[in-house]
Amino acid sequence: MAEKTNYNFSVAPEKVDFMLHATIESLCSDILNVAGVDAKHKGISADVLMQQNRSWVLSRLSVELDRQPKQYEEYGILTWVNPHTSRLISTRNFELSDSEGKQFGRAVSQWCVIDFEKRMPVSLEEVEHLFTDKFCDAPSPCEAPRKVRGIEPSVTRKHEVRYSDIDFNRHVNTMRYIRMMLNTLPIEYLTEPRPLRLDIHFAKECRLGEVLTIGYEQRENLSLFEIRNGEDAVACTAAIEWK
């Protein structure tokens, strides 16, 4: 069994908002960057899968933040992969701690392997050999990503997918979805950082040139979002619970 692996970060000026706290987007970006770097170190990264015309695709993500660190603050992210309990889903976990070792965040991500030609998920049994001695049996640090359904937007905005929105899989980057959703919020939800939980669920790919519709609904302390693709199909849903 593998051990948890730690990666260190500092909140650079480009990662903060006008309140000088790390943005939700930047913290999620660091979390997913850790996933990529750790997968690279362990020989289970997307570039290994690309040799078989396959890649990792994020399916769901949950992130809990007790607070958002301040500019120049240093912190670490621990990560580990659980043994597979699903034929299609691989679970990677994260813990965020400050320089004194106090935990301030947790995350659980669920990934699938996609075949580029068929654009369909591949059974993890076909890549299981890559995970020899890569699993850690420590439990996930928070609840797995929740499904987000039944959204009835009261606010909608349009966004055309451009060059800077797409990633190496040639679909919209996860951080762009998060940015689009946060930009629909009233500014007062973001001026006073407070504990939160983000759940995001990806259903369909969005590609260059598509015009997306971002929908937002507020239910008490729950901000709900859906993004529809150019064919008006739900591509992504998310919820932020403000605590």
SVG drawing of the C-alpha trace seen along z (x, -y; Angstrom):
<svg xmlns="http://www.w3.org/2000/svg" viewBox="-37 -44 44 50">
<polyline fill="none" stroke="black" stroke-width="0.4" points="0.0,0.0 1.1,-3.5 1.4,-6.4 -0.3,-9.8 1.9,-12.3 2.3,-16.0 2.7,-18.9 3.5,-22.5 2.0,-25.7 2.0,-29.5 -0.8,-31.8 0.7,-34.0 -0.9,-37.4 -2.5,-36.1 -4.4,-33.5 -6.2,-36.0 -9.4,-38.1 -9.8,-41.8 -10.1,-40.7 -6.6,-39.2 -7.8,-35.7 -7.2,-32.7 -10.1,-32.3 -12.2,-29.2 -11.1,-28.7 -7.4,-28.9 -7.7,-26.4 -9.6,-24.0 -7.0,-24.5 -4.2,-23.6 -6.2,-20.5 -6.5,-19.2 -2.9,-20.1 -1.8,-17.9 -3.9,-15.1 -2.0,-15.5 1.4,-15.8 1.0,-12.9 -0.4,-10.7 2.7,-11.6 5.0,-10.7 3.3,-7.4 3.1,-6.4 -0.7,-6.6 -1.0,-10.0 -2.9,-11.0 0.2,-10.9 0.6,-7.2 -3.0,-6.5 -2.6,-8.6 -0.3,-5.9 -3.5,-3.9 -5.6,-6.8 -7.2,-7.3 -7.2,-9.9 -8.5,-10.7 -11.6,-12.8 -13.0,-14.3 -16.5,-13.1 -17.4,-14.6 -15.7,-16.7 -16.5,-17.8 -14.5,-20.4 -14.9,-21.6 -13.2,-24.8 -13.2,-26.0 -11.5,-29.1 -9.6,-30.6 -5.9,-31.3 -4.5,-34.8 -2.0,-36.1 1.5,-34.6 0.3,-32.1 1.9,-28.7 0.0,-25.4 0.2,-21.8 -2.1,-19.3 -2.0,-15.6 -3.3,-13.2 -4.0,-9.5 -6.0,-7.1 -8.4,-4.6 -8.7,-1.0 -11.3,-0.9 -14.8,0.1 -16.4,-0.7 -15.9,0.6 -15.7,-2.9 -14.8,-5.3 -11.4,-6.0 -11.4,-8.0 -8.6,-10.4 -8.7,-12.3 -7.1,-15.5 -6.4,-17.2 -5.4,-20.9 -3.4,-22.1 -1.6,-25.3 2.1,-25.6 1.4,-24.6 -0.3,-21.4 -3.9,-22.5 -6.3,-21.2 -8.6,-23.8 -9.9,-21.9 -10.8,-18.5 -11.7,-17.2 -12.8,-14.0 -12.6,-13.6 -14.0,-10.9 -12.4,-10.1 -13.1,-7.9 -10.9,-6.8 -12.3,-7.8 -11.5,-6.3 -10.8,-9.3 -12.1,-7.5 -15.4,-6.3 -15.7,-9.2 -16.9,-6.5 -15.7,-5.4 -13.3,-2.4 -13.5,0.2 -10.8,-0.3 -10.0,3.4 -8.2,2.5 -5.8,0.2 -5.6,1.9 -2.0,3.1 -0.9,-0.6 -2.1,-0.8 0.1,1.9 1.2,0.6 -0.4,-2.8 -3.5,-2.5 -3.8,-3.8 -6.6,-2.4 -7.1,-5.6 -10.7,-6.7 -11.9,-9.7 -11.7,-12.9 -15.2,-14.1 -18.5,-12.9 -18.2,-11.8 -19.5,-14.2 -23.3,-14.7 -25.6,-14.7 -27.1,-18.1 -30.6,-18.0 -33.8,-19.9 -32.3,-23.3 -34.7,-26.1 -32.5,-29.0 -33.7,-32.5 -30.6,-34.1 -29.0,-33.0 -26.0,-34.2 -24.3,-33.2 -20.7,-32.3 -19.0,-31.4 -16.3,-28.8 -13.0,-30.2 -9.3,-29.2 -8.5,-29.9 -11.4,-27.8 -10.3,-24.4 -7.8,-21.9 -5.6,-19.1 -8.7,-16.9 -10.1,-19.7 -13.1,-20.3 -13.8,-23.1 -11.4,-23.1 -12.9,-22.4 -11.7,-25.8 -13.5,-27.6 -16.8,-26.0 -16.2,-27.1 -15.3,-30.7 -18.4,-30.9 -20.6,-29.9 -18.9,-32.1 -19.3,-35.1 -23.1,-34.7 -23.2,-35.1 -24.1,-38.4 -20.8,-40.0 -21.8,-39.9 -21.5,-36.1 -17.8,-36.5 -16.7,-39.5 -16.7,-37.8 -15.0,-34.4 -16.8,-31.7 -16.9,-27.9 -18.4,-26.3 -18.8,-23.0 -18.7,-22.8 -20.1,-19.8 -19.7,-19.7 -20.9,-17.0 -20.0,-16.8 -22.4,-15.1 -21.4,-16.2 -18.4,-17.7 -18.4,-21.3 -16.2,-22.3 -14.7,-25.2 -17.3,-27.5 -20.3,-26.3 -22.4,-29.0 -23.1,-27.9 -26.0,-29.0 -25.1,-29.4 -28.1,-29.2 -28.1,-30.2 -30.7,-29.6 -30.4,-30.6 -32.2,-28.5 -31.4,-30.0 -27.7,-29.1 -27.5,-26.9 -26.3,-28.3 -27.2,-26.1 -25.8,-26.1 -26.3,-24.4 -24.4,-24.9 -26.1,-23.8 -24.2,-23.2 -24.9,-24.4 -27.6,-21.8 -29.4,-22.9 -28.4,-19.7 -27.1,-19.9 -23.4,-19.6 -22.5,-20.4 -24.4,-21.0 -23.0,-22.3 -23.9,-23.5 -22.2,-25.7 -23.4,-25.3 -22.5,-28.3 -22.0,-27.5"/>
</svg>
